[in-house]
Amino acid sequence: MANGYNFVAETQDAIYLLEPKARNQMNDAEVIAKKEVAVKW
């Protein structure tokens, strides 16, 4: 959460960790790895 623009959204059914990315970052290996870890969490 280095950039300070991350968000946590809670609903009755789930907790979402939101870390917005630019379109050109979507295939970055680090971004993909973070997504996979977040989905498991």
Buried (B, 14 or more C-beta within 10 A) or exposed (E): EEEEEEEEEEEEEEEEBEEEEEEEEEEEEEBEEBBEEEEEE
